[in-house]
């Protein structure tokens, strides 16, 4: 009877409805709060943030990591005014470092030895400013220019030695190389002919005054048989200038390159 009275009273009915709504709201809020906490806990276990960064390192693409914060937490912080956006790390692909190899320019070789095989038997002196070179091949040893140049003389001296001279212009500086005692000349030689280090001039011999088969090689920094060169305009001038340069410390080919005492290739 009391319950019936209570329900028929409009004021009491309103109060009961309000109580029911409050209880319902409380239950709903409590339910979502628990799910919210459960959701956050599962999210952290998955570790989506680390997964995103691993994916970047493998694919090398620009990406952002996931936020380890639930939507409900963000909503609550926004209501209380305590929400602050968290910085999201960004993985940026850096340009690959170029593998550059320094290239060094190899200096061009200019000077060569006059024979493929050779042994020095006599070194320069004031009266003999030349190298005497023998070879186990003897008269079969071909003689080559020590540098590219031009044939400036083909002749025999007063004793009958077969001689070839070559003038070399190296970076504006002039040299003459003289090859003496040749057994025979190479074919098609003539004064004014350009020759390279690979064009043989003749063969080793003992023509003229010679104690055995060998090459007499004289190198002087002048232009032989050149009317414009006061030092070497003739053969006598060449000899005089060669002796002068010896006293000044010039040792022919030895002053230009490192000449070994013997060799088996140029």
Number of C-alpha atoms within 10 A of each C-alpha: 6 7 8 8 10 13 14 11 11 11 10 13 13 12 11 14 11 12 12 12 12 12 12 12 12 11 12 11 12 12 11 12 14 10 13 15 14 11 15 16 14 10 16 13 8 11 12 15 17 12 12 15 20 12 15 19 13 8 10 14 14 13 16 15 18 15 14 15 14 14 11 16 15 14 12 12 12 12 10 8 9 10 13 9 8 9 8 12 12 13 17 13 13 8 6 6 6 6 6 6 6 6 6 6 6 6 6 6 7 11 17 19 21 24 24 16 19 25 18 17 12 14 15 19 13 14 11 16 25 26 23 20 22 24 22 11 13 18 19 13 22 23 23 23 28 23 23 21 23 20 22 22 18 17 12 16 14 8 10 13 20 21 23 24 26 28 29 25 16 13 6 7 10 15 19 24 27 22 25 26 27 27 20 16 18 13 9 7 17 13 13 13 12 16 20 13 18 13 14 18 27 24 22 28 25 21 22 18 12 15 8 12 23 28 31 23 21 22 25 26 21 23 26 27 20 14 11 10 13 15 21 23 16 15 13 11 15 21 18 14 17 27 19 14 17 19 12 9 10 19 22 24 21 15 11 11 12 11 13 11 11 14 15 10 11 13
